[in-house]
Amino acid sequence: MSEDERFVYSGQAGVGRTLPSCQVSEHPEQDLYTAVETRDSGIDDLAAIEKLLVAYTKAVEGSPACR
């Protein structure tokens, strides 16, 4: 788990919570989460999953999905 408790991840997958300012117009009362997962059983790279998850979550926060 990240220090700010926004991200939980392992070497194969992770989940991130977007910032509170990120709201989906259809459900403004709900938090928006992101998820990443590798489908290759030979992958176990904690640092890579963390980097991908954080970058993907920030990209979602800056996208039209988050308004």
C-alpha positions in Angstrom: 0.0 0.0 0.0 1.2 3.5 -0.8 1.9 5.9 2.1 -1.1 8.0 1.1 -3.3 4.9 1.0 -4.5 5.7 -2.5 -2.8 2.7 -4.1 -2.7 -1.0 -3.3 -0.5 -3.2 -5.6 1.5 -6.4 -5.9 3.9 -7.5 -8.6 1.0 -8.6 -10.8 -1.8 -6.1 -10.2 -3.0 -3.0 -8.4 -5.9 -0.7 -7.7 -5.8 3.1 -7.4 -8.3 5.7 -6.0 -8.5 8.9 -8.0 -8.5 12.3 -6.2 -11.8 13.4 -4.6 -12.1 16.1 -7.2 -12.4 13.4 -9.9 -16.1 12.8 -10.3 -18.0 10.9 -13.0 -21.1 12.9 -14.0 -23.4 9.9 -13.9 -22.4 9.1 -10.3 -20.9 12.2 -8.6 -21.3 10.7 -5.1 -19.1 7.7 -5.9 -15.3 7.4 -5.9 -13.6 6.5 -9.2 -11.0 3.7 -9.0 -8.5 2.4 -11.6 -7.1 -1.1 -11.9 -4.2 -2.7 -13.7 -3.4 -6.4 -14.1 -0.9 -8.4 -16.0 -2.0 -11.6 -17.6 1.4 -13.1 -17.9 2.1 -15.5 -15.0 5.8 -14.9 -15.4 5.6 -11.2 -14.4 6.2 -10.2 -10.8 7.6 -6.7 -10.8 6.3 -4.5 -7.9 8.1 -1.4 -9.1 6.7 -1.6 -12.6 3.1 -2.2 -11.5 3.4 0.7 -9.1 4.7 3.0 -11.8 2.1 1.9 -14.3 -0.8 2.2 -11.7 0.2 5.7 -10.6 0.7 7.0 -14.1 -2.6 5.5 -15.3 -4.5 6.9 -12.4 -3.1 10.4 -13.0 -4.0 10.1 -16.7 -7.6 9.2 -15.8 -7.7 12.2 -13.4 -6.7 14.5 -16.3 -9.1 12.9 -18.8 -12.7 13.8 -19.8 -13.8 10.7 -17.7 -13.0 12.7 -14.6 -15.1 15.9 -14.6 
